[in-house]
């Protein structure tokens, strides 16, 4: 497979951009190769600058649930762009998307749009602190909520992938106000939340962890979390940047029947354009400036192109049977992957929630950060490189997820399983 143009671009990018990338995992360091530079995408496929075609299971890290270049989304962008790209003023598109979001999530009475998931989570935490008058946030080991200072304590995603223990530049006084505890451990959860000396403002959680690989919640874990936070007056924040409109139209909160106080969104609600949002109870959201004292602002928040693309996406997701069809596809594909892993790898664990999954190259069950860390990242790197050369584009980290879209055909998935078997055989040699 020819990669000379990608190699030349990466060499030039490293001169101009730290590490040659604008988000660390893209550098592909943990999988032992250089990144491919992507020129275009369509449906389930992406194409690099050397003309190579790949079946895409990254899906721009989740938002392309309908596939790339989905006609209704592209048309919405074109129509909106004809009137301008940014106004720095209110626009009709943000009202339409707000109606769709609040209509889909019963826990969200009001929503504020921002430009990224990190903005959404950091703003939600500030709001929770303003609402409660308390300081401390509780998060879970291996859960990633963006790169704001408070969230880099025992974070997942690229922090795991690159072996960074938190991050230089995060002051100790900020770290002191963040408590990170094991995911799916009810005993430690209760002990921590009942510690009155901690002055806990909020708990933020990925209801389905997706940044240490996919780790679903244990039976009853989210219900216990909701009961304790309600009893103790602690704001519960669901980070549904990955799961929102992905595991069901109403997100993980609908799937598991749990109503958080605040919800953070991103990915899909921008239809592939940069976007984030946080929303929740009217009582809490009414504290945000300009109606309340908690300040948050953004020049490109509510950008008309992102709002139009998001609205077109959510309307398409309302098609009858959409999620059921995607679930059927994901179930069969995951079963095929697990069967091959059992045959050729021996110890491998596939975790899945809806159309999001991770094949861990290690023994299960994988229920938290510690068990996820037992996976063989080096072996995954060999698998990744083999699959890339065979035209299958996976996440360049053992601790990320595979995403399926409605554009993935039966032929795409059959070919992926065929290439998986070929790669597994190669790993045995």
C-alpha positions in Angstrom: 0.0 0.0 0.0 1.5 3.3 -1.1 1.8 5.9 1.6 4.4 8.3 0.4 2.2 11.4 0.3 1.0 10.8 3.9 4.6 10.3 5.0 5.7 13.6 3.4 2.7 15.5 4.9 3.4 14.1 8.3 7.1 15.1 8.1 6.0 18.7 7.2 3.3 18.7 9.9 5.8 17.8 12.6 7.7 20.9 11.7 4.6 23.1 12.1 2.3 21.3 14.6 3.3 19.7 17.9 3.7 16.0 17.1 2.3 16.7 13.7 -1.3 16.3 14.9 -4.0 18.4 16.5 -5.1 15.7 18.9 -2.6 13.3 20.4 -4.0 9.9 19.7 -4.0 10.7 15.9 -0.2 10.5 16.0 -0.6 6.6 16.2 2.4 6.3 18.6 0.9 3.5 20.6 0.2 1.4 17.5 3.7 1.8 16.1 3.2 3.6 12.8 2.6 7.0 11.3 -0.8 8.4 10.6 -2.5 8.3 7.2 -3.7 11.7 6.1 -7.4 11.6 4.9 -8.5 13.4 1.8 -12.2 12.5 1.6 -14.9 10.3 2.8 -18.2 8.8 1.6 -20.6 6.4 3.3 -18.7 3.8 5.2 -15.4 4.6 3.5 -12.5 7.1 3.9 -9.8 7.7 1.4 -6.3 8.9 2.1 -4.1 11.3 0.2 -2.4 8.4 -1.6 -5.7 7.2 -2.9 -6.1 4.2 -0.5 -9.6 3.2 0.5 -10.5 2.1 4.0 -13.7 0.8 5.7 -14.0 3.3 8.5 -14.7 2.2 12.1 -13.6 5.4 13.7 -16.5 7.5 12.1 -14.8 10.7 13.2 -14.8 9.2 16.8 -18.5 8.6 16.7 -20.6 11.4 15.1 -20.9 9.8 11.6 -23.7 7.4 12.7 -25.3 7.9 9.3 -22.0 7.5 7.5 -19.9 10.2 5.7 -21.4 12.8 3.4 -25.0 11.9 4.3 -27.1 13.7 1.7 -29.6 15.4 4.0 -26.8 16.7 6.2 -24.7 18.0 3.3 -27.8 19.7 1.9 -28.6 21.4 5.2 -25.0 22.7 5.4 -25.1 23.9 1.8 -28.4 25.8 2.3 -27.2 27.4 5.5 -23.7 28.3 4.1 -25.3 30.2 1.3 -26.5 32.7 3.9 -23.1 32.9 5.8 -20.9 30.8 8.0 -20.9 32.6 11.3 -22.8 35.6 12.7 -21.8 35.9 16.4 -25.5 36.4 17.0 -28.6 34.3 17.6 -29.8 32.3 14.6 -33.0 30.2 13.9 -31.0 27.0 13.6 -30.0 26.9 17.3 -33.6 27.2 18.3 -34.5 24.3 16.1 -31.7 22.1 17.4 -32.6 23.0 21.0 -36.1 21.9 20.4 -34.9 18.6 19.1 -32.5 18.0 22.0 -34.9 18.9 24.7 -37.6 16.8 23.0 -35.3 13.8 23.0 -34.0 13.9 26.5 -36.6 14.1 29.3 -33.9 15.3 31.8 -33.1 18.3 29.7 -35.5 21.3 30.1 -33.0 23.8 28.7 -29.7 23.5 26.7 -26.7 25.7 26.1 -24.6 25.0 22.9 -20.8 25.3 22.9 -18.1 24.3 20.4 -16.7 21.1 21.9 -17.3 18.3 24.4 -14.6 19.7 26.6 -16.4 23.1 26.8 -19.6 21.3 27.7 -18.1 19.3 30.5 -16.1 22.1 32.1 -19.1 24.4 31.8 -21.4 21.8 33.4 -19.0 21.4 36.4 -18.8 25.2 36.9 -22.5 25.3 36.9 -22.8 22.5 39.4 -20.3 24.3 41.7 -22.3 27.5 41.3 -25.6 25.7 42.1 -24.4 23.8 45.1 -21.8 26.3 46.5 -19.4 23.4 46.9 -15.9 22.7 45.4 -15.1 19.1 44.9 -15.9 17.0 41.8 -15.9 13.2 41.7 -15.0 11.4 38.5 -14.2 7.8 37.7 -10.8 6.2 36.9 -10.3 5.9 33.2 -13.3 8.1 32.2 -12.3 11.0 30.0 -14.2 14.2 30.0 -12.0 16.4 27.9 -8.8 18.1 28.6 -9.9 20.7 31.2 -7.5 20.7 34.2 -10.0 19.0 36.6 -10.5 16.0 34.3 -7.0 14.9 33.7 -6.7 13.2 37.0 -6.7 9.4 36.1 -8.2 10.2 32.8 -8.7 7.7 29.9 -8.3 8.0 26.1 -5.0 9.6 25.0 -3.8 10.0 28.5 -3.7 6.2 28.8 -2.5 5.7 25.3 0.5 8.0 25.7 1.3 6.9 29.3 0.9 10.4 30.7 0.1 10.5 34.5 -2.3 13.4 34.4 -0.5 16.4 32.9 2.1 19.0 33.7 0.5 22.4 33.9 -2.3 21.2 36.2 -2.0 23.0 39.5 -2.0 21.0 42.8 -4.9 23.1 44.2 -7.1 22.0 41.2 -6.1 18.4 41.7 -7.1 18.6 45.3 -10.6 19.4 44.3 -10.9 16.3 42.1 -11.5 12.9 43.5 -11.2 9.9 41.1 -12.6 6.5 42.2 -13.0 3.1 40.5 -15.8 2.8 37.9 -18.5 0.2 38.7 -17.5 -0.1 42.4 -20.6 0.6 44.5 -18.8 0.2 47.9 -16.2 2.9 47.2 -18.8 5.1 45.5 -21.0 5.1 48.6 -18.1 5.6 51.0 -16.8 8.5 49.0 -20.1 10.3 48.5 -21.0 10.0 52.2 -17.8 11.6 53.3 -19.1 15.0 54.4 -15.6 16.4 54.6 -15.2 16.3 50.9 -17.7 19.1 50.1 -18.8 17.4 46.9 -20.5 19.5 44.3 -21.0 17.0 41.5 -20.3 13.5 40.2 -19.5 13.3 36.5 -19.6 10.0 34.7 -19.7 8.4 31.3 -22.8 6.3 31.7 -21.1 3.9 29.4 -17.3 4.4 29.6 -15.8 4.8 26.2 -12.4 6.1 26.8 -10.6 3.2 28.4 -12.3 1.1 25.7 -16.0 0.4 26.0 -16.9 -0.6 29.5 -20.7 -0.8 30.2 -22.1 0.0 33.7 -22.6 -3.0 36.0 -26.2 -3.9 36.8 -27.5 -1.4 39.3 -24.4 0.9 39.3 -26.1 3.9 37.7 -29.2 3.5 39.8 -27.1 3.5 43.0 -25.2 6.6 41.8 -28.5 8.4 41.1 -30.0 7.4 44.5 -26.9 8.5 46.4 -26.5 11.9 44.6 -30.2 12.7 45.0 -30.1 11.9 48.8 -27.0 13.9 49.4 -27.8 16.9 47.2 -24.9 16.3 44.8 -25.4 17.2 41.1 -25.2 14.2 38.8 -23.7 14.9 35.4 -23.9 12.4 32.6 -21.2 12.9 30.0 -23.1 11.6 27.0 -20.7 13.1 24.4 -20.2 9.6 23.0 -23.5 7.9 24.1 -25.9 10.7 23.3 -28.0 9.8 20.3 -25.6 6.8 19.7 -26.8 4.0 22.1 -30.4 5.1 21.6 -32.2 8.3 20.5 -32.5 9.3 24.1 -29.0 8.4 24.9 -27.8 6.1 27.8 -30.2 7.9 30.2 -33.1 6.6 28.2 -31.6 3.1 27.7 -30.9 2.7 31.5 -33.9 4.7 32.8 -31.7 7.1 34.8 -32.4 10.9 34.9 -29.3 12.9 35.6 -29.4 16.6 36.7 -27.1 17.8 33.9 -26.2 16.1 30.6 -23.2 16.9 28.3 -23.5 16.2 24.6 -21.4 16.5 21.5 -20.4 14.4 18.5 -23.7 13.5 16.8 -25.5 16.7 17.6 -23.2 18.5 15.2 -23.5 16.1 12.4 -19.7 15.9 12.1 -19.1 19.7 12.7 -17.5 21.0 15.9 -20.2 21.2 18.6 -21.0 20.5 22.2 -23.8 21.2 24.6 -24.9 20.9 28.2 -28.4 20.9 29.5 -30.6 19.9 32.4 -33.1 21.0 34.9 -34.5 24.5 34.4 -33.8 25.3 38.0 -30.1 24.7 37.5 -29.7 26.0 33.9 -31.4 29.3 34.9 -28.2 30.1 36.9 -26.2 30.6 33.6 -25.5 34.1 32.4 -27.2 36.3 31.3 -30.1 35.2 33.4 -28.0 34.0 36.3 -24.5 34.6 37.8 -22.6 31.6 36.4 -20.6 32.9 33.4 -20.0 31.0 30.2 -19.6 32.3 26.7 -18.3 31.4 23.3 -18.0 33.4 20.0 -18.8 30.4 17.8 -21.4 28.7 20.1 -24.6 28.0 18.2 -22.7 28.3 14.9 -25.4 28.0 12.2 -23.6 25.4 10.1 -23.2 23.1 13.1 -26.7 23.7 14.3 -28.1 22.9 10.8 -26.0 19.8 10.4 -27.1 18.6 13.9 -30.8 19.2 13.3 -30.6 17.2 10.0 -28.9 14.4 11.8 -31.4 14.1 14.6 -34.3 14.2 12.2 -32.8 11.4 10.2 -32.3 9.3 13.4 -36.0 9.5 14.0 -36.6 7.1 11.1 -38.7 4.1 12.2 -36.5 1.2 13.2 -33.2 3.0 12.8 -31.7 1.9 16.1 -33.2 -1.5 15.9 -31.5 -2.1 12.5 -28.2 -0.7 13.8 -28.4 -3.0 16.9 -29.1 -6.1 14.7 -26.1 -5.2 12.6 -23.8 -4.5 15.5 -24.9 -7.7 17.4 -24.0 -10.0 14.4 -20.7 -8.2 13.7 -19.7 -8.3 17.4 -20.5 -12.0 17.5 -18.3 -12.6 14.5 -15.4 -10.7 16.0 -15.7 -12.6 19.3 -15.8 -15.9 17.5 -12.6 -15.2 15.6 -10.9 -13.9 18.7 -11.8 -17.0 20.7 -10.5 -19.2 17.8 -7.2 -17.4 17.3 -6.3 -15.3 20.3 -7.5 -17.4 23.2 -7.7 -14.5 25.7 -9.7 -11.6 24.2 -12.8 -9.8 25.5 -15.3 -7.9 23.4 -17.3 -5.2 25.2 -20.2 -3.6 23.4 -23.0 -1.2 24.0 -25.2 -0.8 20.9 -23.1 0.2 17.9 -20.0 1.0 20.0 -17.6 -1.8 20.9 -14.0 -2.6 21.9 -12.1 -5.8 21.4 -9.6 -6.0 24.3 -6.6 -8.1 23.7 -6.7 -9.6 27.1 -8.7 -11.7 29.6 -12.1 -10.6 30.9 -14.3 -9.6 32.4 -13.3 -6.0 31.8 -15.4 -3.8 34.1 -13.1 -0.9 35.1 -9.8 0.9 34.5 -7.6 -1.7 36.2 -9.0 -4.7 34.3 -8.9 -2.7 31.0 -5.2 -2.0 31.6 -4.5 -5.8 31.5 -5.1 -5.7 27.7 -2.0 -6.2 25.5 -1.6 -2.8 23.8 1.5 -4.0 21.9 -0.5 -6.9 20.4 -3.3 -4.6 19.5 -0.7 -2.4 17.7 0.4 -5.3 15.5 -3.3 -6.0 14.8 -4.0 -2.4 14.0 -1.1 -2.2 11.5 -2.1 -5.4 9.7 -5.7 -4.2 9.4 -4.7 -0.8 8.2 -2.6 -2.4 5.4 -5.7 -4.5 4.5 -7.9 -1.5 4.2 -9.7 -1.5 7.6 -9.4 1.8 9.5 -9.6 1.2 13.3 -9.0 3.5 16.3 -5.2 3.9 16.8 -5.4 2.8 20.4 -6.4 -0.3 22.3 -8.3 2.0 24.7 -10.7 3.5 22.2 -13.9 2.2 20.5 -15.1 0.9 17.2 -18.1 2.7 15.8 -20.6 1.3 13.4 -22.8 3.4 11.2 -26.0 2.7 9.2 -23.8 3.1 6.1 -21.8 -0.1 6.9 -23.1 -2.7 4.5 -23.3 -6.4 5.1 -20.5 -6.7 2.5 -18.4 -4.2 4.5 -18.8 -6.1 7.7 -18.1 -9.5 6.0 -14.9 -8.1 4.5 -13.8 -6.7 7.8 -14.3 -10.1 9.5 -12.4 -11.8 6.6 -9.5 -9.3 7.1 -9.7 -9.8 10.9 -9.2 -13.5 10.5 -6.3 -12.9 8.1 -4.7 -10.6 10.7 -5.3 -12.9 13.6 -3.5 -15.7 11.6 -0.6 -13.4 11.0 -0.3 -12.6 14.7 0.2 -16.3 15.4 3.2 -16.5 13.2 
